[in-house]
Amino acid sequence: MRIDVVSIFPEYLEPLNISLVGKARARGQLDVHLHDLREWTHDVHRTVDDSPYGGGPGMVMKPEPWGEALDAVVAGGPAGEVPTLVVPTPSGRPFTQELAQELAGRPWLAFTPARYEGIDRRVIEEAATRMPVVEASIGDYVLAGGEVAVLVMVEAIARLLPGVLGNAESHRDDSFAPGAMADLLEGPVYTKPAEWRGRTVPDVLLSGNHGKIARWRREQAFARTLANRPDLVERWQYGAFDKKDRAA
Ligand SMILES: OB(O)c1ccc2cc[nH]c2c1
């Protein structure tokens, strides 16, 4: 997979050089290109923003630098191909595990994290005439910019790429992963020592009875979901129903 990121703070994306994503890059599983949006400004102040038409607070990111930046990203990528443009924005569709899975299947992603009050709408509209566009939000809270959302999305996507996670089975029990654990939060996990500060590990996990362990883990996941995400329980119930229905 190729990933391009255009930002006025490319240094904010340095974490993509370390850990899981960094290792995937070193193994050639991921090809990441970071770009400074100001490369496509032409004034002495390297201006990327201006006041909003119609008034209102803050500044809006100018269309010209973004347009030229996207032209350069497309020209710099595989000949005859275009990326899927991923626009992190609080007004986007929720970035979910399902969307991460969908994007992990694309060969080339280009991220355009905004600052200020956002990017002039014409940039997205013009881009949509020549490449797929996905506007996505990592959550309902205020950020200073989209760079941190890019870090979240790239990590969630990269770990789904073949060979990136050492244990191919690791995805299976992820919270929100498709399949039996879909819409369920992960339950508690334990490791050695068997006793720590007077606290022991649940006996079932030491029993070696894999059927009982699996059942216990699902019960714990359901209890945790009920406690922390009751909104998911209904989805899970209907999902379980559908699965049972489908199995019939
Ligand atoms: O919630 B979000 O996913 C998100 C994404 C991008 C920006 C830019 C400024 N605030 C943001 C929030």
PDBQT file of the ligand as one rigid body, heavy atoms in Angstrom, charges set to zero:
ROOT
HETATM    1  O1  LIG A 301     -12.897  14.451  14.897  1.00  0.00    +0.000 OA
HETATM    2  B1  LIG A 301     -12.068  14.398  13.824  1.00  0.00    +0.000 B 
HETATM    3  O2  LIG A 301     -11.881  13.201  13.150  1.00  0.00    +0.000 OA
HETATM    4  C1  LIG A 301     -11.344  15.636  13.285  1.00  0.00    +0.000 A 
HETATM    5  C2  LIG A 301     -10.656  15.517  12.100  1.00  0.00    +0.000 A 
HETATM    6  C3  LIG A 301     -10.000  16.618  11.574  1.00  0.00    +0.000 A 
HETATM    7  C4  LIG A 301     -10.035  17.824  12.260  1.00  0.00    +0.000 A 
HETATM    8  C5  LIG A 301      -9.474  19.096  11.979  1.00  0.00    +0.000 A 
HETATM    9  C6  LIG A 301      -9.838  19.915  13.017  1.00  0.00    +0.000 A 
HETATM   10  N1  LIG A 301     -10.585  19.214  13.883  1.00  0.00    +0.000 N 
HETATM   11  C7  LIG A 301     -10.726  17.925  13.447  1.00  0.00    +0.000 A 
HETATM   12  C8  LIG A 301     -11.394  16.830  13.990  1.00  0.00    +0.000 A 
ENDROOT
TORSDOF 0
